[in-house]
């Protein structure tokens, strides 16, 4: 299971032999079990029935499994790291940091004795207000796929099983258990399944099915998505678990579900759709025992795949539900030096959106004031004041819900700025009251720099914060933020705005104010939030972050809006009418001007692009030559297990090379992006992201950059043949600094 080097993203890993060996061992083990034992492998012990959020019982010499959130750390564990949110990891557009973050999180999960880390999450941010968007990697299937792929490779290289979630179309919190996402087949494959495809290619051990219905059928008993797409088309060899209480029947075993979580039908009900019911269904002939064999084999194969059968694998040493129980919580410190990585990712994910007249980086200002509650620590308690972070008091560094972790510590901007101010002999002051605009404006008078801090929070729907039931009520800054900026800008001509947010907010009320000289999008930076921000503000780190979504001028500009209404007694129908045209794809197709486009981000230096060259890559395996020829002719590929993840489809087929030069005066990192323009008849959006990399250059330095494209990158999903095909016509592409800043254009030689 050794992953390919992150420096060579064109290398396609092949875990077939590793899976085959794991399945062989699993089948041999399952053959020794009784029916009841095999059923127990697939049935959780029930809510709060073990040390972890999810647990399966020991069976024979199989010790059972510990399943634990979250996508940014070990939930409910002390002495662990609160990493930057996945949306920030995506904002780095750096594969190396995505991978390193996965490795570090994997090490911490393993150190705590976790078998399965419940992440990454890769829902698409279809709705800008979506409560859990910050747990994912942005609003593009390619970017999200890279985020999932690198995170999984990192997690599993450390020895923990990764779990790709939520499969599929779980795009909002409102009525998530009572809504049907109605999605056409092409959109499903090209947008929402795409990151899961990349997860399977990374060798992911587990997939979690979602709460919602998909085209009228619950996702955890949807034969088309679980068996047809995931296990057949993608060739997934691991196991499918339910989201917690997302199972709706025993017969879901026949439609693709392998593990019931947490095991009981409702929390602490003492009943289960699996367990005794599954045993009875086998005994009366409703479900063949061979299917139960397959379920248990898949679960054990994932365990063997990661080498967790080793006697050296740590036992669970914390208690998620009773952390103060000294008998079961050993308080193992798994942090290592991961704070350094958190700080690096925090700085690399910070996006500079506006910078007028060199307002940034700061250079030993004589006076500086930080304004807004988001600048400081909690006023009442420490950073874990609210359960599952379901509230905000001071700096915002993660959203709320099951995708959270405890902060062992949290550096606020106030602390980091004050430390830097002492170093520079800057007179530093602060004002944290968001509501007293007169006093805030007065605090900014005669200050060389005034930094206003804004925030916007969201999370999972079981927690309501300030009337936001998971999803955000709107896209405005919290705590009177817009008025706060305007008040400060009225008295200070060098007002810098810093935004900590789960996703886009509307910045129109103040972004063009002549006294707003810079806008810094800092997202959710985790435990080192303040230090990472100060690194960028003072130029210790040249900003290279890029937006993983579009910031619109108006909420109505987005193609999909939050579906409201619904009740526990009806199914809320949500039609994905926008199809392939989500986020920037829609803005481009409708010629809507965003405030800041997908992929946008400024630097303290400048870059020049030149000498574009596009060529076909020769080679490939001999046995695949006919498949490649058929694809080139526009013919469908054969329908076989794993056809969508076939190596021939994903191997590099075309090389895009160009020269990149740092034309500024400081070292900096550019994120060159490749956007494909399909033939018109293909019916694709005007531009679709198909490649990117990160390049650090010294002043004046040049480098030839090469980005590979695969046949999959150039394909569309054909709903008739149910395969990936190449539409006829001319393909062109653009290379540039964002989805709207194209520097080079060329044609692909087909």
C-alpha positions, 0 to 999 in steps of 0.5 A: 500500500505504499503510495506514489510520490506526491511529486509525480501526480501522473503516476497512477497507483495500482493496488490490485495485488494488495487488495487480492492478498487482503481478500484472500486472507479475509476469505480464509478467516471468514470461512472459520466463522459461524453465520452469527459471527459473520453477521456480528462483523457487519453489525455495530454494537450500538450507540455509546456501546464502546470507546469510539463513536462507532464500534464493532464487536470482537469475533474470535481472534478478530478484535473488532473495530474502532471508528472515529471522526473527524475530517480534521482530527481525532474527535473527542480525543485530548492531546491531539491536533485540530488541523485546518479544515478540509476547505483550507487544505483545498485552498492551498492547491498543494498536493504535498500539503494535502498528503502531509496533512493526511499522513499527520492525521493518520498518525494521530488516529493510529496513535489513539488506536482508531481503526477507521478515520471517518473521512475525508468528506467530498460533497461538492458545495453545490449550495453555497449555504450548505452547512458542511461545505467546510468539511469538503474540498470545494466546488469542483470535482477535479479539485475535490478529487485531488483533495480526497485522493491525496488525503486518503493516500496520506491517511492510509500510508500511516496505517489507518483506514480512510472512509470516503463520505458521504455517498452521495448527493448529501449537499445540504443539512435541511431535511437531510434524512427526508429529502431526495436529491434528484440527479441525472446520470451524467451529472451524477458521474461527472460531478458528484461521483468523481471524487469518490472515483478518485478515492477508490483509485487511492485504495480507500478502505471504506465508503459511508453512504449518506442520509438522503435519498437519491432519485427517490431511494435512500442512499444506504439502500440504493442498488444503483449507486452502491452496487451499480456505480460504486462496486461495479463501475468503480470496482470498489473492493472495500466495504460500505458503512451507513451514516449513523442511523441512515440504514432503513431496512435489513434488505439493504444488505442486498442493495450494497450496505456492508456495515450498520452504524452505529448498529442500533436502529435508533440510538440506544433502541436495543434493536438492529436491522442487521444482527438477529434480523440479518441472521433470520433473513439468511435462515429463511432464505431471503438473503443468501449466506454468500452475501453475508460472507461478502460483507464480512470479507470486505470488512476484514479485507480492509483491516488486512489491507492496512496491516491492522492485524499486526499485534503492534497496532495500538489498542484504543486508548481514549473514551469518546463519550466519557473522556474523564474516565481515567480507567479508559482514557490514557491521555496519550499525546499524539500531537508530535510536531504537527503544529508546524504543519498546521501553521504551514497549511494555514498560511498556504491556504490564506487567499489574498483577494485585494491589495491596493498600493502595497498595503500588504505585507506590513512593515513595522507599522507604528500603530496597529489596531485589531477590531472585531470579536473574531480577532480575539480568544473566547471571552468566557471560556477556552476554545472548547467552550461549545460541544462539537464547536456548536457556537462561536466566542472569539476566533473562528477556526473550524465549523461545528458538528461531528466533523470537529475536534477539540483544540489542545490550544488555539492561537488567536490573531490577537495573540499572534499580532501582539507578539509580532508588535512587541518584536517591531515596537509597534503600538498595538491595541484592540477592540472586540465589541462588534456591536458598538460601531461608534467605539470601533470607529474611534479605536481606528482613528489615527492608527497606521493600520486597522485590521477588521476581523469578520466571520461566518460559521456553519455546521451539521444540522443537529446543532442550531447556532443563532438560528442557523440550523446547520446550513447558513441562513444567508451569506452575510458576515456574522455579528454585524460584520458589514457595518463594522467594516464600514464604520472603521473604514470611515475613520481609517484610510488603511483598513484591512479586512480578514475573513474567517469563514466556512465558505463564501460571503457577500462582500459588496457592501464594503469591498470597493470602499476606497479605504479598504486597502486589502482583503485576506481570506483566511478560512478555518485555520485550525489550532495555529490560526493566528500565527499562520495569518500573521505569517502572511500579513507580514510577508514571512510567507508570500500568499499562494492560496486560491479560492476553491469556490466562487465568491459572488456579488449576489446570493442569487447569482449562484445556480443552486439555492438552499432547498427550504421547507419540508417536514418529518412526514414528507420527502423534500424533492431537490432537483439538481436542475443546474446539472453540470453547471455548478459554481464557476461553470455556471457563472461562465456559461451565463456570463455572470461576473463574480466578485472573485472567481474560482481559483483566484488569489493574489501574490506579493510578486508577479508571474509570467507564462510563455511557450505553451506546448501540447503533445501526445504521450506515447506508450501504454500497456500493449493489452490496452492498445485496442481500448485506447484506439476505441476511445480515440475513435469515440467508441464506448468502452466495455462494461466490466467491473472497474471500467471507470477506474481502469488504468488505461483510462487514467494514465497520462495521455497528453502533456501540457508544458509551459514556462513560468517566470517570477517577474517580481522582487520576492520569492513566491509560489504560483498555482498554474491551472489548466482548464479544458474547453470541450467541443461544443457538441459535448454539452460541457461548461465553457471551461472545466478544471483538469490540472494544476500544480504549485511552483515556487520561484525565486525573483527572476527564476524561470521553470518549465512546468509540465501537467499531464492530462488523461483520457478520462480528463477528456471524456464525458459520461455517455448515458446510453452506453454507460461508459466514458467516451471522447466526443468528436470535435476540437479540444482546446485548453487554457493555462492561467492563474484562475478560472478567468485569468487565462494566460496561454491557449492551445489545441490538443492534438487528437 
